[in-house]
Amino acid sequence: MRCINVIIPSLFAFMAVAEIICRCSIHTVLSKPFDKLAHLLFGMPKGMFPVFVLSNIAGYPVGLNMLAASVKNGYTDRRSAELMAVYCYAGGPSYAVAVVGEAVYGSKAIGVIIFFSSLLTNLVLATIINRVGRIRTEVTGGACPLSGEIFVGSVTSAGENLLKMCGIIVFFSGLTAALRVDKLIESIAERGFITHSTAVLLLSSLEISNITDLHPTAFGAVPFAAVVLGFGGLCVQLQLLTVLKGAFSLKFFYLTMPIRFLLNYGISWLLCRAFLPDVLPAYASDNKIIVEIDNFIPSICLIMMIFILVFKKRLAFFRIV
């Protein structure tokens, strides 16, 4: 139900658009007005500013998916993609503001603090990595025209990646349920060895949606929630492997993860110290519940469309053969 109601509706359009942008090299055109300023401030490689922006607003796998497509299309090399992957990874503002901010704490401001802590962390990482590492990008001409083949290929690729991601989500959920990991952590919390917030954060590091179980008065957990959202959880990390398809390695991405944790915590702590006292009085005592929107029928139609596209594409291939 999480895949059908949340993952597919929220990610499909972003992933399809990201595929189209990379295949047509549209980002090289969109980046031109910002290239000089982005390079001056953050050392951003030429043509990569739109990729950075979309990575930070679209959700965890979109940025790495765009980098994988850039490697595949020869726009950048594997090493450069490995470096850029460190700062082209974020949960996006919708989850931070709507889920953590409003649904958990009853305050959009707290969600904005968490989102900006992630964004500023990526900007700091980008500034350092871009100036130290030698990132190569090949800007060859303008964007190529959008054709039916590119459109269908992008939509099909996005659908296939989503299908694999959903498969991993279902498998991971079944595995943790079979091992009763959540029950183990909850029992440790009930015995007083760890707090309830710590138990929720540990479960969230496995599957990020568990963060909605945070208590609405646990304001001290906000910096830690920002760190967990910056990581995305083990389930998201497994999803990244299906998106990359071996385009480049994530070794450097994981080596710099402790630095991301420290930056994320420090920035979110400073933002909380600066803005959270003004937010606390605005907190509503009634805990808000996430509204479950029924996306079942639209998602099923989308899945059927993907299978039809794949089937027609293969049928046309066999006819040619």
C-alpha positions in Angstrom: 0.0 0.0 0.0 2.9 2.4 0.7 4.3 1.7 -2.8 1.0 2.1 -4.6 -0.3 5.1 -2.6 3.0 7.0 -1.9 6.1 5.9 -3.8 4.7 5.5 -7.4 2.5 8.7 -7.4 5.2 10.9 -5.9 8.3 9.6 -7.8 7.2 8.5 -11.2 6.8 11.9 -12.8 10.1 13.2 -11.3 12.0 10.1 -12.5 10.5 10.3 -16.0 11.2 14.0 -16.3 14.8 13.5 -15.0 15.3 10.8 -17.7 14.0 13.1 -20.4 16.2 16.0 -19.2 19.4 13.8 -19.3 18.7 12.0 -22.6 18.0 15.4 -24.3 20.7 17.2 -22.4 18.2 19.9 -21.5 20.1 20.6 -18.3 22.9 22.0 -20.3 20.6 24.7 -21.7 18.8 25.3 -18.4 22.1 25.7 -16.6 23.6 28.4 -18.8 22.1 31.4 -16.9 23.3 30.0 -13.6 26.7 28.5 -14.6 29.0 31.4 -13.8 27.3 32.3 -10.5 27.0 28.6 -9.4 30.7 28.0 -10.3 31.8 31.2 -8.5 29.9 30.5 -5.2 30.0 26.7 -5.1 32.5 25.6 -7.7 29.6 23.8 -9.5 30.6 22.0 -12.7 29.3 23.5 -15.9 25.8 22.3 -16.8 25.2 20.6 -13.5 23.3 23.2 -11.4 19.8 22.0 -12.5 20.8 18.4 -11.6 21.8 19.7 -8.1 18.5 21.6 -7.7 16.3 18.7 -8.9 18.3 16.3 -6.7 17.4 18.3 -3.6 13.7 18.8 -4.3 12.6 15.6 -6.0 13.5 12.8 -3.6 16.3 10.4 -2.8 16.8 8.4 -6.0 16.3 11.1 -8.6 19.6 12.8 -8.3 21.6 9.6 -8.5 19.4 8.5 -11.4 20.3 11.6 -13.3 24.0 11.1 -12.7 23.7 7.5 -13.9 22.0 8.7 -17.1 24.8 11.4 -17.5 27.4 8.7 -17.3 25.5 6.4 -19.7 25.1 9.3 -22.2 28.7 10.3 -22.0 28.1 13.7 -20.4 30.4 12.9 -17.5 32.7 10.1 -16.4 32.3 7.6 -13.5 34.7 9.3 -11.2 33.0 12.7 -11.5 29.6 11.1 -10.9 30.9 9.4 -7.8 32.0 12.8 -6.5 28.8 14.6 -7.4 26.6 11.8 -5.9 27.6 13.0 -2.4 25.7 16.3 -2.8 23.1 15.2 -5.3 21.2 13.2 -2.6 18.3 14.5 -0.4 14.9 13.5 0.8 13.2 16.6 -0.6 11.0 19.3 1.0 7.7 17.5 0.7 8.5 14.7 3.1 10.4 17.0 5.6 7.7 19.7 5.7 4.4 17.7 5.2 5.3 14.5 7.1 7.8 15.4 9.8 6.9 19.1 10.2 3.1 19.1 10.0 2.1 15.5 10.8 4.6 14.9 13.6 5.2 18.3 15.2 2.3 20.3 13.9 4.6 23.0 12.6 5.7 23.6 9.0 8.6 25.7 10.4 10.2 22.6 11.9 9.9 20.8 8.5 11.5 23.8 6.8 14.4 23.7 9.3 15.0 20.0 8.6 14.9 20.6 4.8 17.2 23.6 4.9 19.7 21.7 7.1 19.9 19.0 4.4 20.1 21.7 1.6 22.9 23.6 3.4 24.7 20.4 4.1 24.7 19.6 0.4 25.8 23.1 -0.5 28.8 22.8 1.9 29.7 19.4 0.6 29.4 20.6 -3.0 31.6 23.7 -2.4 34.4 21.5 -0.9 34.2 18.6 -3.3 33.9 20.8 -6.5 37.0 22.8 -5.5 39.1 19.8 -4.4 38.0 17.2 -6.9 38.5 17.5 -10.7 35.0 17.0 -12.0 34.7 16.6 -15.8 31.5 17.5 -17.7 31.2 17.5 -21.5 28.8 20.3 -22.7 28.4 19.5 -26.4 26.1 22.0 -28.1 22.5 22.5 -27.0 19.6 20.2 -26.2 18.6 17.6 -28.8 14.9 17.6 -29.8 12.5 15.5 -27.9 11.4 12.5 -30.0 8.8 9.8 -29.4 11.6 7.3 -28.9 13.2 9.4 -26.2 9.9 10.0 -24.5 8.8 6.4 -24.5 12.3 5.2 -23.5 12.3 7.6 -20.5 8.8 6.7 -19.3 9.6 3.0 -19.7 13.0 3.3 -17.8 11.3 5.2 -15.0 8.6 2.6 -14.7 11.1 -0.3 -14.6 13.2 1.5 -12.0 10.1 2.1 -9.9 9.1 -1.5 -10.2 12.5 -2.6 -8.9 12.4 -0.1 -6.0 8.9 -1.2 -4.9 10.1 -4.8 -5.0 12.9 -4.0 -2.6 10.6 -2.1 -0.3 8.2 -5.0 -0.1 11.1 -7.5 0.4 12.7 -5.3 3.1 9.4 -4.8 4.9 8.8 -8.5 4.9 12.3 -9.3 6.1 12.2 -6.9 9.0 8.7 -8.2 9.9 10.0 -11.8 9.8 13.0 -11.0 11.9 10.7 -8.9 14.2 13.3 -6.2 14.3 10.8 -3.5 15.3 9.5 -5.6 18.2 13.1 -6.1 19.4 13.8 -2.4 19.4 10.4 -1.6 21.0 11.0 -4.1 23.8 14.5 -2.6 24.5 12.8 0.8 24.8 10.1 -0.5 27.1 12.7 -1.9 29.4 14.2 1.6 29.8 17.5 1.0 28.1 16.8 3.6 25.4 14.2 6.3 25.0 11.1 6.1 22.8 12.6 8.8 20.5 15.8 6.7 20.1 13.8 3.6 19.3 11.8 5.5 16.6 15.0 6.9 15.1 16.7 3.5 15.0 13.6 2.0 13.2 13.7 5.0 10.9 17.3 4.3 10.0 16.0 1.0 8.7 12.8 2.3 7.0 12.3 6.1 6.9 8.5 6.1 7.2 8.9 5.0 10.8 9.8 8.6 11.7 6.1 9.5 11.8 6.0 7.6 15.2 8.0 10.4 16.9 6.2 12.0 19.8 5.0 15.5 18.9 6.7 17.0 22.0 10.1 15.4 21.2 11.7 18.7 20.0 15.1 17.6 21.1 15.0 14.9 18.5 14.7 17.4 15.6 18.5 17.5 14.8 18.6 13.7 15.0 15.6 13.4 12.7 17.4 15.7 10.2 20.4 13.3 10.3 18.1 10.2 9.7 16.3 12.0 6.8 19.7 12.9 5.4 20.6 9.2 5.4 17.3 8.0 4.1 17.3 4.6 5.8 18.7 1.2 4.8 15.8 0.5 2.6 16.4 3.6 0.5 20.1 2.6 0.2 19.1 -0.7 -1.3 16.8 1.1 -3.7 19.8 3.2 -5.0 21.5 0.0 -6.3 18.5 -0.6 -8.6 18.6 3.0 -9.9 22.4 3.0 -10.6 22.6 -0.3 -12.5 26.3 -0.3 -12.0 26.8 3.1 -13.7 29.2 4.2 -10.9 30.4 3.2 -7.5 28.9 4.5 -4.2 32.1 3.9 -2.2 33.0 7.6 -1.9 29.4 8.3 -1.2 29.4 6.1 1.9 33.0 7.2 3.0 31.7 10.8 3.3 28.5 9.8 5.0 29.9 10.5 8.6 30.8 14.0 7.4 27.2 14.4 6.2 25.8 13.3 9.5 28.0 15.8 11.4 27.2 18.7 9.1 23.5 17.9 9.1 23.3 17.7 12.9 25.3 20.8 13.4 23.4 22.9 10.9 20.0 21.7 12.1 21.0 22.3 15.8 22.0 25.9 15.0 18.8 26.5 13.0 16.7 25.0 15.9 18.5 27.3 18.4 17.8 30.3 16.1 14.2 29.6 15.1 12.7 26.9 17.2 11.8 29.0 20.3 9.5 31.1 18.2 7.9 27.9 16.8 7.1 26.2 20.1 4.2 28.4 21.2 2.5 27.8 17.8 2.4 24.0 18.4 -1.1 22.6 18.4 -1.8 20.1 21.2 -3.9 17.9 18.9 -1.6 15.5 17.0 -2.2 15.6 13.3 -2.7 12.4 11.4 -1.4 11.9 7.8 -4.4 11.9 5.5 -4.3 8.7 3.4 -5.1 9.6 -0.1 -6.4 6.7 -2.2 -4.0 6.5 -5.2 -4.7 2.8 -5.8 -6.6 3.0 -9.1 -4.3 5.7 -10.7 -1.2 3.7 -9.7 -2.6 0.5 -11.1 -3.4 2.3 -14.4 0.1 3.6 -14.4 1.6 0.1 -13.9 -0.6 -1.2 -16.7 0.6 1.6 -19.0 4.2 0.8 -18.3 3.7 -2.9 -19.1 1.9 -1.9 -22.3 4.7 0.4 -23.4 7.3 -2.3 -22.7 5.3 -5.0 -24.5 4.7 -2.7 -27.6 8.4 -1.8 -27.6 9.5 -5.5 -27.6 6.8 -6.4 -30.1 8.1 -3.8 -32.5 11.7 -5.1 -32.0 10.6 -8.7 -32.8 8.8 -7.5 -36.0 12.0 -5.8 -37.1 14.1 -8.9 -36.4 
